[in-house]
Amino acid sequence: MVPRAAATEPMASPAPPGALASEFADRHGPGALHRGQLRPWYRAATLPLQVAAAIAPAAAVLQSKAMAPIALIALLLAAIAHRREEGRWPVPAGPVLPLLLALSAWAAISALWAPDPRWALSSAGSLAGIALLGAAGAVVVAEEAPPARRTLGWCILGGLVLGLALALIDHATGQWVRATVRGLPGTRPGLEFGLKPAASVMALLLPLLLRLRIAEAWRWLLMALGVVAILILPGDTPKIAALAGFAAAALASLGGRFVSCLAALLLAGALLAAPLLVPHVLRPDLAARAPHSALHRMLIWDFTLERAAEKPLLGWGMEASRNIPGGVENPSRESMARLGVSPEGERAWLLAPGVQRLSLHPHNGGLQIWLELGWIGLGIAALAVVAMSWGAAPVVIGVLASAAVTFAASFGVWQAWWLASQALAAALAAGFAARRNP
């Protein structure tokens, strides 16, 4: 995540008589705005980000874990290129980065009581590094020359078109594309769910289309078409994330700063309220008609709440979800009784080998942070969310809303590929919206 961007953008100073006032004028002399010495395209600091934006969605379709090296290498190279061109490192201002580093520091401190201290320290360091790279990336994009920023926008569009087309072909052919890449003779059960992470990545990137330099109606149309494509793909969470990103960006565009500030409070409030809201979902009437995956998730949440309540302030330590005491066991009779289910008949699978009370993470970001870092960690995370979204531009609100849906229902909070995906999307969104060029 990266520093929040202003909801409004400063206007350029008036052009002299006869001068072309386009921010995308790309040469000096009469008819162009002077913005410093122009650079060849291959010396643009955002070139690594352009490449990443163009290839990331398709790469995520083939293998979602590829997002980590793609995003992190691009952000690092962009920061180095900025240092080469500007003579200084891209250091962000604002409270977001300090808050994320404070969360990382608290996570590192929690290694003192975490079940696996080395894993806790490794993940805390990874969080700090990704936060630094994402924040630096936002500065690089904000201070880039307009022609390169325009190219970056088109790379985002091209990457999304290619990624969505590849995902739709794979879905329509019974995962032929992904099976071929893996050297499989044909599809196999469950392979289709591998498209869910890719769809989540593309739902995260879709709001960035709002920064294309085309007519506003075309921007919204392209974003809507992207949402429709994701609705065709498997996975409920990416569908909801895409719709949430579109709706949040639209509302922020219509309501301006007031809506952005309200969204900040809602996002942070939902994070803080997760330990209080989730118990209301754990009801026997809902469990009775829940499919296997949903029922298992409800039992995971019940166990997570039970364990988190034992250490509510400090938590069990960073990455404790992976090896929390009792997590590898089958759901307990007490948990099943609270949900009004019994391991008999069609529910006998609840006691089958491999059905664990907590498998790697709780599939809810708020619960995971509370379980591992306690109310202290959850409070720091909520402050970071407010700092990122308070008064932010619609593109930033759209990215954050999409990320929030996935955060609440899917991947582990500290998974490197997902953190890297969020850092890349947030850096592009905040950088585009800041527009620090004179």
Secondary structure, DSSP 8 states (H G I E B T S, - for coil): ------SS--------TT----TT--S-STTS---S----GGG-TTHHHHHHHHHHHHHHHH-GGGHHHHHHHHHHHHHHHHHHHHSS-----SSHHHHHHHHHHHHHHGGGTSSSHHHHHHHHHHHHHHHHHHHHHHHHHHTS-HHHHHHHHHHHHHHHHHHHHHHHHHHHTTSHHHHHHTT-SS--TTGGGGHHHHHHHHHHHGGGGGGSSS-HHHHHHHHHHHHHHHHHSS-HHHHHHHHHHHHHHHHHHHHHHHHHHHHHHHHHHHHHHHHHHGGGT--HHHHHT--HHHHHHHHHHHHHHHHHTTSTTT-S-TTGGGG-TTTTS---HHHHHHTT--SSGGGGGGGSTT--SS-SS-S-HHHHHHHHHHHHHHHHHHHHHHHHHTT--HHHHHHHHHHHHHHHHSS-TT-HHHHHHHHHHHHHHHHHHH----
